[in-house]
Amino acid sequence: MFRSRGDGRGVNEIGRRRWKKESGYHRQGAVENAFFRYKSIIGDRLRARSVTGQETEAAIGCNILNRMFELGGPTSVAIGR
């Protein structure tokens, strides 16, 4: 049985949706989605050779994604409630 981080209540006791919210499970999905977007739009590798150049390249890529999201992010709607 899965356990939440807080009071130890599991999925069977509080339900899957509430457990995911309390345990932070959705954060993992959000992070994985962000990496997928970065890799599919920017690329799956860094091209700069120096560490400083790689840091700059990653920062620029993140700024590009943030700007794209600001201009037209998706509207999410929960269904089945």
LONUZA-80192 format. One record per residue: residue in three letters; x, z, y of N, C-alpha, C, CB in turn. Coordinates in steps of 0.1 Angstrom, whole numbers, plus 2048, in hexadecimal, padded with zeros to 3 digits. Glycine has a CB too. Layout:
// residues N
ALAXZYXZYXZYXZY ...
END
This chain:
// residues 81
MET8088007F480080080080980080C7F680C800 PHE8057F881780C7F882380A80582B8087EC82C ARG81480983381281583B81581184981D820836 SER80D81785280F81586081A81E865802817869 ARG81F81C87182A82487682683287A83181D881 GLY81A83388081683F88681384A87D80B83D88F ASP80684B8798028578718028558627F485B876 GLY80784A85D80884784F7FC84284880C854848 ARG7F283E8507E583984A7E882A8467D9839854 GLY7E382683B7E68198367DB80F8387E981A827 VAL7DD8038337D37F88357C57FC82F7D87EC82E ASN7C68028237B980681C7B18108247BC80B80E GLU7B881882C7B18238337AB81E8407BA82E835 ILE7B28168477AD8128557AA8038577B881685F GLY7AD7FB84D7AA7ED84D7B67E585279E7EA857 ARG7B67D884D7C27D08507C47CD85F7C17C3849 ARG7BA7C98667BB7C68747C17D287C7AE7C187A ARG7BB7DD87A7BF7E98827CE7ED87E7B67F587F TRP7D07EC8707DE7EF86C7E87E78727DF7EE85D LYS7E57D98737EF7D08797F17D48887EA7C2878 LYS7E77D888F7E87DB89D7F07E889E7DB7DD8A3 GLU7ED7F28967F47FF8978037FF8937ED80A88F SER8057F68898137F688381C7EC88B8127F1875 GLY8177E489481F7DB89B8227CE89382D7E189E TYR81A7CC88981B7C088181B7B38898117C0876 HIS8127B38938107A689B81D7A38A38047A88A4 ARG8257AD8A68317AA8AD83A7A18A58387B78B1 GLN83B7A489984479B89083F78D8918447A1881 GLY83278B89082D77D89083077689E81E77D88E ALA82F77E8A88317798B68407758B782E7838C0 VAL84977D8B285777A8B385B76E8AA8607868AE GLU85576D89E85876189685275589C851763888 ASN8477568A284174A8A984A7468B583374D8AE ALA84F74F8BC85874C8C88657458C385C7598CF PHE86B7498B88767438B28737358AD87D74B8A7 PHE8677338A78637268A386271C8AE85672789B ARG85B7218B985A7188C58677158CB85171F8D0 TYR87071F8CC87E71C8D18857128C98867298D2 LYS8857138BC88C70A8B38866FC8B388D7108A5 SER8796FB8B38736EE8B38746E78C08646EF8AF ILE8746EE8CB8756E78D88836E58DD86D6EF8E3 ILE88B6F08DC8996F08E18A36EB8D789D6FE8E6 GLY8A16EF8CB8AA6EB8C08AE6F78B88B76E48C6 ASP8B36F58AC8B67008A38C47048A38B26FC895 ARG8CC6FF8AD8DA7048AE8DE7048BD8E36FB8A5 LEU8E870C8BF8EE70B8CD8FA7018CD8F471A8D1 ARG8FB6FA8D89056F08D99126F48E08FF6E48E0 ALA9116FE8E891C7038F09267098E691870D8FB ARG9337088EA93D70E8E194171C8E594A7058E2 SER9417208F294572D8F59397378F594B72D904 VAL93B7438F393074D8F392974D90093675B8EF THR93074D90B92974C91892074091993474D923 GLY92573591591D72991591172A90C92571D911 GLN9127309009077328F78FD73B8FD90C7378EA GLU9017469048F874F90B8F074891690075B911 THR8F774091D8F17389288E772E9228FB731930 GLU8EB7279188E271D9118D572490C8E9716906 ALA8D77309058CB7379008C273C90C8CF7438F8 ALA8C87409168C07459228B87399288C974C92C ILE8BE72E9298B872292F8AC71E9268C2717931 GLY8AF71E9198A471B90F8987249108A971B901 CYS89B73191289073B913888739920895749912 ASN89073692B889733938880727937894731943 ILE88571C93087D71092E870714927884706926 LEU87171B91C86571F91485B72791C869726907 ASN86173192485873992C851731937861744933 ARG85872893D85271F94784771794185C71794E MET84971193583F70992E83371192B845703922 PHE83571D92782A72692382272A93082F73391C GLU82872C93B82272F94881972394C82C733952 LEU81E71794A81670C94F80A70894682070094F GLY80A70C93A7FF7089327FF70F9247FE6FA930 GLY7FF71C9247FE7239177F1722910802731919 PRO7F17239037E47228FC7DB72E8FF7E77218ED THR7CE72C8FD7C57368FF7C173B8F07B8732907 SER7C47478ED7C174C8DF7B37538DF7CC7558DA VAL7AB7508D579E7568D479D75C8C679374C8D7 ALA7997688C579776E8B878A7698B279877E8B8 ILE78A7668A577E76289F77A76B89377F75389A GLY76E76B88F76A773883769781886774771879 ARG7657858927637948957557978947697978A2 
END
